[in-house]
């Protein structure tokens, strides 16, 4: 009750710059995203839409809808989402910046809640929760406030957050949401955003690297277990499409993490190795499993490259084996024998068999 009263007394003194990178954004999704932003209960904000080289028909959609006094459309040549966000940071006039994707939605009190916690804690980086949706029609932009919990991390405590942002499992979760590893559901102080920026040479996981670079700074971070952002798992997004060169892009991200992180810390090291396995799994799903069927020569060449990489070396080394669970040790032994991708292939085969049997049972039950 006291918290709600304090929030209602918030003055719109802090200007928030909302950066929305766009590339060939579909009109219906863009309109919904803009609507959720425009309906914020906190009114001191500007919207900066960065058109990252969209085709003319999509650019015209942006021109049509970005039409209010506090909204700007900036068009650049195709440069990738990292550079689009960097341009947004440069153009921002606000005290704090937040990033919203053009096909996602935010709760109507996202900004008011984030600003409330900023004023309560004087944090440089405020992180809220995300709710993931498979079905866009089920999204309801209401904030979850039941038993809201926040934690303030000073500079000396930030290492505690590192494993969450690189491990294979989300460690900070709550009913109805989780703390994302991306750049969304956050407010970041303008000066800090300018200093860190996004690495435009990294095209996969650039936001993960961005978070880790922020956590290396002497700052205050406030983590709020409250859902502010609604992420739609778009089946047409890049992360769901085949990519024969995905390992080379994942490699850039992983090497950047090795440069940033203190891998002498066991928890950090274990989390990084888990991230390596997660990356290999992604590589299998979006690359190797497809190549194995259609281009065996390229499959062997890509697999051989992976086997000789420093990532594979880290997975198979003595230190990794020593600190691993028994289950993980068995997997590492398979990796040393170059049998990991065979294991994933068998796992996929088993899943297909199970799904086929379930489909047969379902059809039989419908007949009866």
C-alpha atoms as a printed R data frame, in Angstrom:
    type eleno elety resid chain resno       x       y       z
1   ATOM     1    CA   UNK     A     1   0.000   0.000   0.000
2   ATOM     2    CA   UNK     A     2   2.792   2.388   0.942
3   ATOM     3    CA   UNK     A     3   4.673   1.418  -2.210
4   ATOM     4    CA   UNK     A     4   1.630   2.148  -4.419
5   ATOM     5    CA   UNK     A     5   1.231   5.557  -2.763
6   ATOM     6    CA   UNK     A     6   4.881   6.389  -3.385
7   ATOM     7    CA   UNK     A     7   4.516   5.349  -7.015
8   ATOM     8    CA   UNK     A     8   1.410   7.499  -7.498
9   ATOM     9    CA   UNK     A     9   3.430  10.504  -6.310
10  ATOM    10    CA   UNK     A    10   6.152   9.991  -8.929
11  ATOM    11    CA   UNK     A    11   6.967  13.140 -10.825
12  ATOM    12    CA   UNK     A    12   7.819  12.840 -14.503
13  ATOM    13    CA   UNK     A    13  11.277  14.317 -13.920
14  ATOM    14    CA   UNK     A    14  13.265  11.465 -15.448
15  ATOM    15    CA   UNK     A    15  13.093  11.339 -19.240
16  ATOM    16    CA   UNK     A    16  13.217   7.806 -20.645
17  ATOM    17    CA   UNK     A    17  14.426   7.172 -24.200
18  ATOM    18    CA   UNK     A    18  12.813   4.059 -25.671
19  ATOM    19    CA   UNK     A    19  14.907   2.638 -28.515
20  ATOM    20    CA   UNK     A    20  13.090   0.336 -30.952
21  ATOM    21    CA   UNK     A    21  15.317  -1.260 -33.633
22  ATOM    22    CA   UNK     A    22  13.324  -2.334 -36.704
23  ATOM    23    CA   UNK     A    23  14.064  -4.377 -39.781
24  ATOM    24    CA   UNK     A    24  11.159  -5.242 -42.085
25  ATOM    25    CA   UNK     A    25   8.728  -5.082 -39.159
26  ATOM    26    CA   UNK     A    26   5.236  -6.373 -39.928
27  ATOM    27    CA   UNK     A    27   2.613  -3.659 -39.616
28  ATOM    28    CA   UNK     A    28   0.226  -5.444 -37.245
29  ATOM    29    CA   UNK     A    29   3.035  -6.357 -34.838
30  ATOM    30    CA   UNK     A    30   4.537  -2.869 -34.964
31  ATOM    31    CA   UNK     A    31   1.166  -1.222 -34.279
32  ATOM    32    CA   UNK     A    32   0.621  -3.462 -31.244
33  ATOM    33    CA   UNK     A    33   4.119  -2.749 -29.920
34  ATOM    34    CA   UNK     A    34   3.701   1.016 -30.340
35  ATOM    35    CA   UNK     A    35   0.286   0.894 -28.681
36  ATOM    36    CA   UNK     A    36   1.718  -0.831 -25.605
37  ATOM    37    CA   UNK     A    37   4.450   1.823 -25.388
38  ATOM    38    CA   UNK     A    38   2.153   4.799 -25.938
39  ATOM    39    CA   UNK     A    39  -0.208   3.603 -23.197
40  ATOM    40    CA   UNK     A    40   2.444   3.853 -20.479
41  ATOM    41    CA   UNK     A    41   1.135   5.358 -17.245
42  ATOM    42    CA   UNK     A    42   4.473   7.186 -16.899
43  ATOM    43    CA   UNK     A    43   4.441   9.900 -19.566
44  ATOM    44    CA   UNK     A    44   7.953  11.356 -19.618
45  ATOM    45    CA   UNK     A    45   9.426   9.347 -22.475
46  ATOM    46    CA   UNK     A    46  10.461   9.573 -26.103
47  ATOM    47    CA   UNK     A    47  10.361   6.823 -28.725
48  ATOM    48    CA   UNK     A    48  13.305   6.447 -31.103
49  ATOM    49    CA   UNK     A    49  12.653   3.958 -33.900
50  ATOM    50    CA   UNK     A    50  15.761   2.917 -35.828
51  ATOM    51    CA   UNK     A    51  14.980   1.590 -39.309
52  ATOM    52    CA   UNK     A    52  17.881  -0.755 -39.997
53  ATOM    53    CA   UNK     A    53  17.723  -0.704 -43.802
54  ATOM    54    CA   UNK     A    54  14.195  -2.066 -44.212
55  ATOM    55    CA   UNK     A    55  12.756  -2.642 -47.684
56  ATOM    56    CA   UNK     A    56  10.767   0.327 -49.004
57  ATOM    57    CA   UNK     A    57   7.342  -1.155 -48.233
58  ATOM    58    CA   UNK     A    58   8.331  -1.710 -44.581
59  ATOM    59    CA   UNK     A    59   9.994   1.696 -44.333
60  ATOM    60    CA   UNK     A    60   6.739   3.286 -45.512
61  ATOM    61    CA   UNK     A    61   4.906   1.479 -42.698
62  ATOM    62    CA   UNK     A    62   7.246   3.116 -40.185
63  ATOM    63    CA   UNK     A    63   6.758   6.554 -41.757
64  ATOM    64    CA   UNK     A    64   2.999   6.034 -41.536
65  ATOM    65    CA   UNK     A    65   2.926   5.130 -37.842
66  ATOM    66    CA   UNK     A    66   5.768   7.139 -36.265
67  ATOM    67    CA   UNK     A    67   3.813  10.374 -36.230
68  ATOM    68    CA   UNK     A    68   3.717  11.854 -32.724
69  ATOM    69    CA   UNK     A    69   5.612  14.742 -31.175
70  ATOM    70    CA   UNK     A    70   7.704  12.568 -28.856
71  ATOM    71    CA   UNK     A    71   8.571  10.041 -31.587
72  ATOM    72    CA   UNK     A    72  11.459  10.011 -34.040
73  ATOM    73    CA   UNK     A    73  12.264   7.748 -36.977
74  ATOM    74    CA   UNK     A    74  15.934   7.398 -37.892
75  ATOM    75    CA   UNK     A    75  16.874   5.474 -41.037
76  ATOM    76    CA   UNK     A    76  20.279   3.823 -41.484
77  ATOM    77    CA   UNK     A    77  21.819   1.413 -43.983
78  ATOM    78    CA   UNK     A    78  21.504  -2.251 -42.989
79  ATOM    79    CA   UNK     A    79  24.001  -2.614 -40.146
80  ATOM    80    CA   UNK     A    80  22.503  -5.147 -37.731
81  ATOM    81    CA   UNK     A    81  20.620  -4.794 -34.470
82  ATOM    82    CA   UNK     A    82  23.728  -3.876 -32.432
83  ATOM    83    CA   UNK     A    83  24.543  -0.839 -34.545
84  ATOM    84    CA   UNK     A    84  20.848   0.122 -34.638
85  ATOM    85    CA   UNK     A    85  20.799   0.151 -30.838
86  ATOM    86    CA   UNK     A    86  24.073   2.087 -30.732
87  ATOM    87    CA   UNK     A    87  22.579   4.757 -32.998
88  ATOM    88    CA   UNK     A    88  19.555   4.879 -30.704
89  ATOM    89    CA   UNK     A    89  21.839   5.421 -27.699
90  ATOM    90    CA   UNK     A    90  23.661   8.252 -29.492
91  ATOM    91    CA   UNK     A    91  20.379   9.934 -30.427
92  ATOM    92    CA   UNK     A    92  18.758   9.506 -27.004
93  ATOM    93    CA   UNK     A    93  17.953  12.651 -25.037
94  ATOM    94    CA   UNK     A    94  16.774  10.839 -21.926
95  ATOM    95    CA   UNK     A    95  18.370  10.275 -18.546
96  ATOM    96    CA   UNK     A    96  17.780   6.534 -18.920
97  ATOM    97    CA   UNK     A    97  17.389   4.284 -21.949
98  ATOM    98    CA   UNK     A    98  15.382   1.132 -22.521
99  ATOM    99    CA   UNK     A    99  15.196  -1.216 -25.504
100 ATOM   100    CA   UNK     A   100  12.022  -2.753 -26.894
101 ATOM   101    CA   UNK     A   101  11.816  -5.047 -29.931
102 ATOM   102    CA   UNK     A   102   9.270  -4.216 -32.623
103 ATOM   103    CA   UNK     A   103   7.330  -7.480 -32.223
104 ATOM   104    CA   UNK     A   104   7.114  -7.527 -28.413
105 ATOM   105    CA   UNK     A   105   4.815  -5.822 -25.898
106 ATOM   106    CA   UNK     A   106   5.319  -4.119 -22.547
107 ATOM   107    CA   UNK     A   107   3.055  -3.773 -19.526
108 ATOM   108    CA   UNK     A   108   1.317  -0.408 -19.207
109 ATOM   109    CA   UNK     A   109   3.166   0.428 -15.992
110 ATOM   110    CA   UNK     A   110   6.591  -0.823 -17.091
111 ATOM   111    CA   UNK     A   111   8.160   2.643 -17.005
112 ATOM   112    CA   UNK     A   112   6.403   3.811 -13.842
113 ATOM   113    CA   UNK     A   113   7.553   0.711 -11.958
114 ATOM   114    CA   UNK     A   114  11.096   0.902 -13.327
115 ATOM   115    CA   UNK     A   115  11.378   4.604 -12.466
116 ATOM   116    CA   UNK     A   116   9.944   3.910  -9.011
117 ATOM   117    CA   UNK     A   117  12.746   1.425  -8.285
118 ATOM   118    CA   UNK     A   118  15.338   3.758  -9.784
119 ATOM   119    CA   UNK     A   119  14.293   6.527  -7.406
120 ATOM   120    CA   UNK     A   120  14.060   4.093  -4.503
121 ATOM   121    CA   UNK     A   121  17.581   2.697  -4.993
122 ATOM   122    CA   UNK     A   122  19.418   5.229  -7.202
123 ATOM   123    CA   UNK     A   123  20.491   2.275  -9.370
124 ATOM   124    CA   UNK     A   124  22.319   2.737 -12.675
125 ATOM   125    CA   UNK     A   125  20.820  -0.416 -14.167
126 ATOM   126    CA   UNK     A   126  17.291  -1.581 -13.321
127 ATOM   127    CA   UNK     A   127  16.303  -5.070 -14.476
128 ATOM   128    CA   UNK     A   128  12.721  -6.341 -14.517
129 ATOM   129    CA   UNK     A   129  11.080  -9.592 -15.520
130 ATOM   130    CA   UNK     A   130  10.049 -11.073 -18.853
131 ATOM   131    CA   UNK     A   131   7.176 -13.385 -19.666
132 ATOM   132    CA   UNK     A   132   7.608 -15.595 -22.735
133 ATOM   133    CA   UNK     A   133   4.654 -16.479 -24.974
134 ATOM   134    CA   UNK     A   134   4.319 -19.073 -27.734
135 ATOM   135    CA   UNK     A   135   0.846 -17.817 -28.679
136 ATOM   136    CA   UNK     A   136   0.691 -14.066 -29.242
137 ATOM   137    CA   UNK     A   137  -3.086 -13.973 -28.726
138 ATOM   138    CA   UNK     A   138  -2.599 -15.012 -25.086
139 ATOM   139    CA   UNK     A   139  -0.494 -11.982 -24.155
140 ATOM   140    CA   UNK     A   140  -2.052  -9.795 -21.479
141 ATOM   141    CA   UNK     A   141  -0.087  -6.670 -20.665
142 ATOM   142    CA   UNK     A   142  -0.728  -6.592 -16.932
143 ATOM   143    CA   UNK     A   143   2.036  -6.342 -14.359
144 ATOM   144    CA   UNK     A   144   2.432  -9.115 -11.792
145 ATOM   145    CA   UNK     A   145   2.683  -7.415  -8.399
146 ATOM   146    CA   UNK     A   146   2.013 -10.227  -5.975
147 ATOM   147    CA   UNK     A   147   4.784 -10.299  -3.379
148 ATOM   148    CA   UNK     A   148   7.122  -8.170  -5.468
149 ATOM   149    CA   UNK     A   149  10.737  -8.690  -4.435
150 ATOM   150    CA   UNK     A   150  13.666  -6.532  -5.445
151 ATOM   151    CA   UNK     A   151  17.362  -6.898  -4.736
152 ATOM   152    CA   UNK     A   152  19.956  -4.141  -4.902
153 ATOM   153    CA   UNK     A   153  23.467  -5.187  -5.919
154 ATOM   154    CA   UNK     A   154  26.401  -2.889  -5.243
155 ATOM   155    CA   UNK     A   155  29.604  -3.090  -7.282
156 ATOM   156    CA   UNK     A   156  31.135  -5.655  -4.909
157 ATOM   157    CA   UNK     A   157  28.112  -7.968  -5.313
158 ATOM   158    CA   UNK     A   158  27.756  -7.983  -9.103
159 ATOM   159    CA   UNK     A   159  29.723 -11.221  -9.531
160 ATOM   160    CA   UNK     A   160  26.693 -12.989  -8.027
161 ATOM   161    CA   UNK     A   161  24.695 -12.114 -11.156
162 ATOM   162    CA   UNK     A   162  27.266 -13.349 -13.672
163 ATOM   163    CA   UNK     A   163  26.302 -17.076 -13.658
164 ATOM   164    CA   UNK     A   164  22.643 -16.246 -14.315
165 ATOM   165    CA   UNK     A   165  23.472 -14.484 -17.558
166 ATOM   166    CA   UNK     A   166  25.703 -17.187 -19.042
167 ATOM   167    CA   UNK     A   167  24.547 -20.534 -17.615
168 ATOM   168    CA   UNK     A   168  22.290 -22.949 -19.484
169 ATOM   169    CA   UNK     A   169  19.443 -22.371 -17.001
170 ATOM   170    CA   UNK     A   170  17.808 -19.176 -15.793
171 ATOM   171    CA   UNK     A   171  18.653 -18.855 -12.106
172 ATOM   172    CA   UNK     A   172  16.463 -15.829 -11.339
173 ATOM   173    CA   UNK     A   173  12.855 -16.848 -11.929
174 ATOM   174    CA   UNK     A   174   9.530 -16.122 -10.265
175 ATOM   175    CA   UNK     A   175   5.862 -17.041 -10.821
176 ATOM   176    CA   UNK     A   176   4.918 -15.855 -14.310
177 ATOM   177    CA   UNK     A   177   8.326 -14.692 -15.468
178 ATOM   178    CA   UNK     A   178  12.120 -14.671 -15.386
179 ATOM   179    CA   UNK     A   179  15.039 -12.266 -15.645
180 ATOM   180    CA   UNK     A   180  16.126 -12.289 -19.289
181 ATOM   181    CA   UNK     A   181  19.712 -12.369 -20.564
182 ATOM   182    CA   UNK     A   182  18.806  -9.898 -23.303
183 ATOM   183    CA   UNK     A   183  18.713  -6.067 -23.188
184 ATOM   184    CA   UNK     A   184  14.950  -5.792 -22.615
185 ATOM   185    CA   UNK     A   185  12.896  -5.072 -19.471
186 ATOM   186    CA   UNK     A   186  15.687  -2.775 -18.320
187 ATOM   187    CA   UNK     A   187  16.512   0.854 -17.706
188 ATOM   188    CA   UNK     A   188  20.154   1.818 -18.137
189 ATOM   189    CA   UNK     A   189  21.636   5.191 -17.251
190 ATOM   190    CA   UNK     A   190  22.496   7.134 -20.418
191 ATOM   191    CA   UNK     A   191  26.170   7.635 -19.526
192 ATOM   192    CA   UNK     A   192  26.614   3.924 -18.834
193 ATOM   193    CA   UNK     A   193  24.876   2.984 -22.094
194 ATOM   194    CA   UNK     A   194  27.182   5.334 -24.005
195 ATOM   195    CA   UNK     A   195  30.255   3.821 -22.376
196 ATOM   196    CA   UNK     A   196  29.345   0.158 -22.964
197 ATOM   197    CA   UNK     A   197  27.535   0.080 -26.314
198 ATOM   198    CA   UNK     A   198  26.846  -3.077 -28.314
199 ATOM   199    CA   UNK     A   199  29.597  -4.937 -30.170
200 ATOM   200    CA   UNK     A   200  28.495  -4.833 -33.808
201 ATOM   201    CA   UNK     A   201  31.001  -7.557 -34.781
202 ATOM   202    CA   UNK     A   202  28.953 -10.072 -32.756
203 ATOM   203    CA   UNK     A   203  25.672 -11.035 -34.435
204 ATOM   204    CA   UNK     A   204  24.495 -13.784 -32.050
205 ATOM   205    CA   UNK     A   205  24.449 -13.238 -28.294
206 ATOM   206    CA   UNK     A   206  25.603  -9.623 -28.529
207 ATOM   207    CA   UNK     A   207  23.139  -8.757 -25.763
208 ATOM   208    CA   UNK     A   208  24.608 -11.432 -23.486
209 ATOM   209    CA   UNK     A   209  28.072  -9.896 -23.936
210 ATOM   210    CA   UNK     A   210  26.559  -6.436 -23.349
211 ATOM   211    CA   UNK     A   211  25.129  -7.516 -19.987
212 ATOM   212    CA   UNK     A   212  28.458  -8.994 -18.887
213 ATOM   213    CA   UNK     A   213  30.335  -5.818 -19.782
214 ATOM   214    CA   UNK     A   214  27.881  -3.809 -17.719
215 ATOM   215    CA   UNK     A   215  28.398  -6.088 -14.716
216 ATOM   216    CA   UNK     A   216  32.138  -5.322 -14.841
217 ATOM   217    CA   UNK     A   217  31.467  -1.652 -14.096
218 ATOM   218    CA   UNK     A   218  31.419   0.061 -10.687
219 ATOM   219    CA   UNK     A   219  27.653   0.503 -10.616
220 ATOM   220    CA   UNK     A   220  24.482  -0.254  -8.646
221 ATOM   221    CA   UNK     A   221  22.076  -2.803 -10.134
222 ATOM   222    CA   UNK     A   222  18.476  -3.311  -9.015
223 ATOM   223    CA   UNK     A   223  16.801  -6.610  -9.965
224 ATOM   224    CA   UNK     A   224  13.002  -6.621  -9.672
225 ATOM   225    CA   UNK     A   225  11.018  -9.873  -9.727
226 ATOM   226    CA   UNK     A   226   8.072  -8.345 -11.503
227 ATOM   227    CA   UNK     A   227   6.939  -8.915 -15.096
228 ATOM   228    CA   UNK     A   228   7.298  -5.815 -17.284
229 ATOM   229    CA   UNK     A   229   7.979  -7.246 -20.738
230 ATOM   230    CA   UNK     A   230   6.143  -9.759 -22.928
231 ATOM   231    CA   UNK     A   231   8.381 -11.648 -25.324
232 ATOM   232    CA   UNK     A   232   6.805 -13.470 -28.246
233 ATOM   233    CA   UNK     A   233   8.743 -16.476 -29.517
234 ATOM   234    CA   UNK     A   234   8.382 -15.598 -33.202
235 ATOM   235    CA   UNK     A   235   8.822 -18.755 -35.367
236 ATOM   236    CA   UNK     A   236  10.032 -16.556 -38.251
237 ATOM   237    CA   UNK     A   237  12.881 -15.003 -36.291
238 ATOM   238    CA   UNK     A   238  16.543 -15.584 -37.130
239 ATOM   239    CA   UNK     A   239  17.032 -17.777 -34.067
240 ATOM   240    CA   UNK     A   240  14.684 -20.421 -35.523
241 ATOM   241    CA   UNK     A   241  16.164 -20.618 -39.042
242 ATOM   242    CA   UNK     A   242  18.894 -22.812 -40.482
243 ATOM   243    CA   UNK     A   243  22.301 -21.142 -40.440
244 ATOM   244    CA   UNK     A   244  25.268 -23.046 -41.869
245 ATOM   245    CA   UNK     A   245  27.713 -20.564 -40.332
246 ATOM   246    CA   UNK     A   246  26.168 -20.247 -36.881
247 ATOM   247    CA   UNK     A   247  29.131 -21.773 -35.025
248 ATOM   248    CA   UNK     A   248  31.483 -19.111 -36.390
249 ATOM   249    CA   UNK     A   249  29.139 -16.420 -35.028
250 ATOM   250    CA   UNK     A   250  28.713 -18.207 -31.686
251 ATOM   251    CA   UNK     A   251  32.494 -18.434 -31.489
252 ATOM   252    CA   UNK     A   252  32.851 -14.624 -31.568
253 ATOM   253    CA   UNK     A   253  30.440 -14.278 -28.666
254 ATOM   254    CA   UNK     A   254  32.116 -17.008 -26.602
255 ATOM   255    CA   UNK     A   255  35.628 -15.626 -27.106
256 ATOM   256    CA   UNK     A   256  34.356 -12.191 -26.040
257 ATOM   257    CA   UNK     A   257  32.996 -13.764 -22.846
258 ATOM   258    CA   UNK     A   258  36.356 -15.422 -22.123
259 ATOM   259    CA   UNK     A   259  37.988 -11.987 -22.384
260 ATOM   260    CA   UNK     A   260  35.455 -10.344 -20.055
261 ATOM   261    CA   UNK     A   261  34.866 -12.943 -17.356
262 ATOM   262    CA   UNK     A   262  37.013 -13.977 -14.417
263 ATOM   263    CA   UNK     A   263  37.207 -17.686 -15.248
264 ATOM   264    CA   UNK     A   264  39.339 -18.376 -12.178
265 ATOM   265    CA   UNK     A   265  36.059 -18.257 -10.244
266 ATOM   266    CA   UNK     A   266  34.689 -21.814 -10.278
267 ATOM   267    CA   UNK     A   267  31.020 -20.789 -10.491
268 ATOM   268    CA   UNK     A   268  31.726 -18.473 -13.417
269 ATOM   269    CA   UNK     A   269  33.807 -21.130 -15.172
270 ATOM   270    CA   UNK     A   270  31.118 -23.804 -14.722
271 ATOM   271    CA   UNK     A   271  28.457 -21.447 -16.060
272 ATOM   272    CA   UNK     A   272  30.610 -20.611 -19.070
273 ATOM   273    CA   UNK     A   273  31.127 -24.307 -19.863
274 ATOM   274    CA   UNK     A   274  27.360 -24.861 -19.603
275 ATOM   275    CA   UNK     A   275  26.980 -22.016 -22.073
276 ATOM   276    CA   UNK     A   276  29.437 -23.824 -24.383
277 ATOM   277    CA   UNK     A   277  27.231 -26.923 -24.328
278 ATOM   278    CA   UNK     A   278  24.160 -24.783 -24.969
279 ATOM   279    CA   UNK     A   279  25.938 -23.229 -27.969
280 ATOM   280    CA   UNK     A   280  26.865 -26.659 -29.346
281 ATOM   281    CA   UNK     A   281  23.240 -27.722 -29.011
282 ATOM   282    CA   UNK     A   282  22.141 -24.606 -30.916
283 ATOM   283    CA   UNK     A   283  24.734 -25.356 -33.587
284 ATOM   284    CA   UNK     A   284  23.366 -28.899 -33.907
285 ATOM   285    CA   UNK     A   285  19.736 -27.768 -34.146
286 ATOM   286    CA   UNK     A   286  20.263 -24.988 -36.698
287 ATOM   287    CA   UNK     A   287  23.241 -26.276 -38.667
288 ATOM   288    CA   UNK     A   288  24.776 -29.723 -38.248
289 ATOM   289    CA   UNK     A   289  21.544 -31.747 -38.072
290 ATOM   290    CA   UNK     A   290  20.518 -30.226 -41.430
291 ATOM   291    CA   UNK     A   291  23.943 -30.581 -43.051
292 ATOM   292    CA   UNK     A   292  24.126 -34.239 -41.990
293 ATOM   293    CA   UNK     A   293  21.119 -34.934 -44.205
294 ATOM   294    CA   UNK     A   294  21.865 -32.772 -47.251
295 ATOM   295    CA   UNK     A   295  25.641 -32.149 -47.419
296 ATOM   296    CA   UNK     A   296  27.770 -34.729 -45.604
297 ATOM   297    CA   UNK     A   297  31.051 -33.214 -46.810
298 ATOM   298    CA   UNK     A   298  30.198 -29.812 -45.361
299 ATOM   299    CA   UNK     A   299  28.932 -31.517 -42.212
300 ATOM   300    CA   UNK     A   300  32.298 -33.243 -41.703
301 ATOM   301    CA   UNK     A   301  34.230 -30.023 -42.399
302 ATOM   302    CA   UNK     A   302  32.134 -28.017 -39.914
303 ATOM   303    CA   UNK     A   303  32.336 -30.737 -37.257
304 ATOM   304    CA   UNK     A   304  36.115 -30.965 -37.715
305 ATOM   305    CA   UNK     A   305  36.415 -27.201 -37.275
306 ATOM   306    CA   UNK     A   306  34.452 -27.426 -34.018
307 ATOM   307    CA   UNK     A   307  36.614 -30.311 -32.756
308 ATOM   308    CA   UNK     A   308  39.731 -28.165 -33.224
309 ATOM   309    CA   UNK     A   309  38.264 -25.038 -31.615
310 ATOM   310    CA   UNK     A   310  39.208 -23.652 -28.211
311 ATOM   311    CA   UNK     A   311  35.580 -24.127 -27.197
312 ATOM   312    CA   UNK     A   312  35.835 -27.883 -27.683
313 ATOM   313    CA   UNK     A   313  39.216 -27.854 -25.939
314 ATOM   314    CA   UNK     A   314  37.679 -26.127 -22.888
315 ATOM   315    CA   UNK     A   315  34.846 -28.666 -22.741
316 ATOM   316    CA   UNK     A   316  37.230 -31.626 -22.851
317 ATOM   317    CA   UNK     A   317  39.968 -30.321 -20.539
318 ATOM   318    CA   UNK     A   318  40.865 -31.771 -17.120
319 ATOM   319    CA   UNK     A   319  39.554 -28.808 -15.149
320 ATOM   320    CA   UNK     A   320  36.090 -29.121 -16.698
321 ATOM   321    CA   UNK     A   321  36.008 -32.864 -16.069
322 ATOM   322    CA   UNK     A   322  37.146 -32.459 -12.467
323 ATOM   323    CA   UNK     A   323  34.399 -30.009 -11.440
324 ATOM   324    CA   UNK     A   324  31.568 -31.718 -13.337
325 ATOM   325    CA   UNK     A   325  28.786 -33.990 -12.106
326 ATOM   326    CA   UNK     A   326  28.939 -37.686 -12.972
327 ATOM   327    CA   UNK     A   327  26.328 -37.215 -15.698
328 ATOM   328    CA   UNK     A   328  28.323 -34.377 -17.237
329 ATOM   329    CA   UNK     A   329  31.554 -36.380 -16.984
330 ATOM   330    CA   UNK     A   330  30.009 -39.084 -19.166
331 ATOM   331    CA   UNK     A   331  29.095 -36.438 -21.741
332 ATOM   332    CA   UNK     A   332  32.638 -35.021 -21.610
333 ATOM   333    CA   UNK     A   333  34.066 -38.492 -22.249
334 ATOM   334    CA   UNK     A   334  31.784 -38.730 -25.278
335 ATOM   335    CA   UNK     A   335  33.088 -35.354 -26.424
336 ATOM   336    CA   UNK     A   336  36.672 -36.561 -26.105
337 ATOM   337    CA   UNK     A   337  35.732 -39.467 -28.385
338 ATOM   338    CA   UNK     A   338  33.931 -37.051 -30.729
339 ATOM   339    CA   UNK     A   339  30.636 -38.729 -29.966
340 ATOM   340    CA   UNK     A   340  28.623 -35.742 -28.703
341 ATOM   341    CA   UNK     A   341  26.851 -34.987 -31.973
342 ATOM   342    CA   UNK     A   342  26.027 -38.694 -32.348
343 ATOM   343    CA   UNK     A   343  24.388 -38.446 -28.905
344 ATOM   344    CA   UNK     A   344  22.313 -35.463 -30.057
345 ATOM   345    CA   UNK     A   345  21.324 -37.318 -33.236
346 ATOM   346    CA   UNK     A   346  20.121 -40.293 -31.180
347 ATOM   347    CA   UNK     A   347  18.215 -37.939 -28.893
348 ATOM   348    CA   UNK     A   348  16.477 -36.352 -31.898
349 ATOM   349    CA   UNK     A   349  15.623 -39.792 -33.280
350 ATOM   350    CA   UNK     A   350  14.125 -40.865 -29.958
351 ATOM   351    CA   UNK     A   351  12.023 -37.690 -29.792
352 ATOM   352    CA   UNK     A   352  10.710 -38.299 -33.318
353 ATOM   353    CA   UNK     A   353   9.764 -41.880 -32.428
354 ATOM   354    CA   UNK     A   354   7.942 -40.716 -29.288
355 ATOM   355    CA   UNK     A   355   6.092 -37.984 -31.190
356 ATOM   356    CA   UNK     A   356   5.103 -40.444 -33.931
357 ATOM   357    CA   UNK     A   357   3.725 -42.915 -31.380
358 ATOM   358    CA   UNK     A   358   1.803 -40.143 -29.627
359 ATOM   359    CA   UNK     A   359   0.296 -39.075 -32.960
360 ATOM   360    CA   UNK     A   360  -0.767 -42.676 -33.711
361 ATOM   361    CA   UNK     A   361  -2.376 -43.042 -30.267
362 ATOM   362    CA   UNK     A   362  -4.195 -39.737 -30.707
363 ATOM   363    CA   UNK     A   363  -5.591 -40.736 -34.107
364 ATOM   364    CA   UNK     A   364  -6.665 -44.134 -32.757
365 ATOM   365    CA   UNK     A   365  -8.477 -42.525 -29.816
366 ATOM   366    CA   UNK     A   366 -10.294 -40.163 -32.191
367 ATOM   367    CA   UNK     A   367 -11.468 -43.126 -34.305
368 ATOM   368    CA   UNK     A   368 -12.927 -44.844 -31.232
